[in-house]
Every structure is written in C-alpha cells, then in structure tokens.
Amino acid sequence: MNIEIKEQNGTYLGILSGWLDTNEAVQFMEDIKVLEENIEKPIVLDCNDLEYICSLALRGLLKLKKESAAKGGRLVLKNVKGEVQNILTLTGFIKLFDFA
C-alpha cells in the first residue's frame, strides 16, 4: 500500500494505491495524520489504483469523514472501482461517503 499526500489550492489530495489490508492499515492510520491535522480543509482521496481495502482502513476513513464534517471540511472519494467499490457496497459504506 502506498499513499501520497499533497496540497493543491487549499485541497488535500491523497493518492492511494495497492493493497490496503490489515497489515498495512496501521501504517495507513499514521500516514493520514497529516489529513487529520488539516481536517477543516477539503480532502479528496483518489482510489484509482487502490486494489483492496480492509475493514480497519474503512474504519479509519469513516473516522476521518466524521472529523472532517464536524470541523466544516469535506472528504470525497474519487475513482472508486473494482473490488474496493464492491467492498464499500457490501459493507454499506457506499452510502456514507461522497464520491467524485
């Protein structure tokens, strides 16, 4: 799993790629701390190259979304497809996030 985070015009863009399983989820939670520190700004997570996401990582995304909403920010998932889209659908998380 790899995440690249950059700021573009006041929006934070996180580019996720690879396999985000339970072993990688702990590191993922550390990696997104920079987003938590800027939670009031718009956050876009590009999942185009994300192949899989585990429940622990989904929990982290949900926490990020809730914190963002509480501070007036917004979390958007972009380019969700394949297995990741299936997982979001099966878990019901598809209804909880905004998509671009």
N, C-alpha and C positions, 0 to 999 in steps of 0.2 A: 504494500500500500504506500502510496505517495500522496502528499498534499503540498501544493504550492499556494501560498497566500500572498496576495499583493493588493495594494490600494490603487484604485483608479477613479479619479474625480470624486472623491468622497465616499465611494462604494468599495467595500472589501470583497475581493473575488478569491474564492478558494477553488482550486482545480484539483479534483480527486481522481486518482487513477489506481487501478489494480484491484486487489482482493482485500477487502476490509473485514477480516474475520476477528474472532475473539482475541487471538494473539496480538493482532495489530491495533485493536480498539483502545488499549491502554495508552499507546503512543499517540493515537489519533486524538484522544482526550487532552493530552498535553499540547499537541500541535494546534488545537483550536483555541487555546487560551488567549492568543492574540486577538481572536474574534470576540471572545468574552470581554476583553478589556475595552473593546470598541463597539459594544453591543447596541449603542444608540444609533449607529450608522447602518445604512443598508448593507446586507450581506447576500451575496449570490454564490451558491456552491454549484460549480459545473461538474456534473456527474457523467459526462460523455464517455470517459474512459474508465469509469468505475464498474467493475465486473460483478461484485458481490458486496453485500453489507449485512453484518450480523446484528442481532438484537441489542447488544451492548452499545454498538455505534449508533443504532437508531435512537436509543435512549439518550445518548449524548446530543444528537441532532434535535430531539424534542426539547431537551433542556435549553439548548441554545435558542430555539424558536420562542419558547416561553419567556426567557430572559429578555430577548430582543423586543418582543411585543410589550412587555412591561415597561421598557425604557423608551418606547416610541420608535423603535427600529423595525426592520423587516428582514426576514430570512426567506430567500427564494431558492428553490432547487431548479436547476437548469439541465436540459439534455438528459433527463432520466429515461432509461430504456432497458430493454432486455430483462435479465434476472433481477436487477435492482428494482425495476418497475413492478415485476411480479411479486417480489418480497413486500414492497410497500402496499400493494393491493391486498395480498393475503393477510397482512397484519392489520389492515385498516388505517395505516399511517398515511395512505394516499389522500385521505380526507382531511388530514391535519396540516398539510403543507401547501404553500403557494408554489406554483410552477411557472416557468417561463419557457 
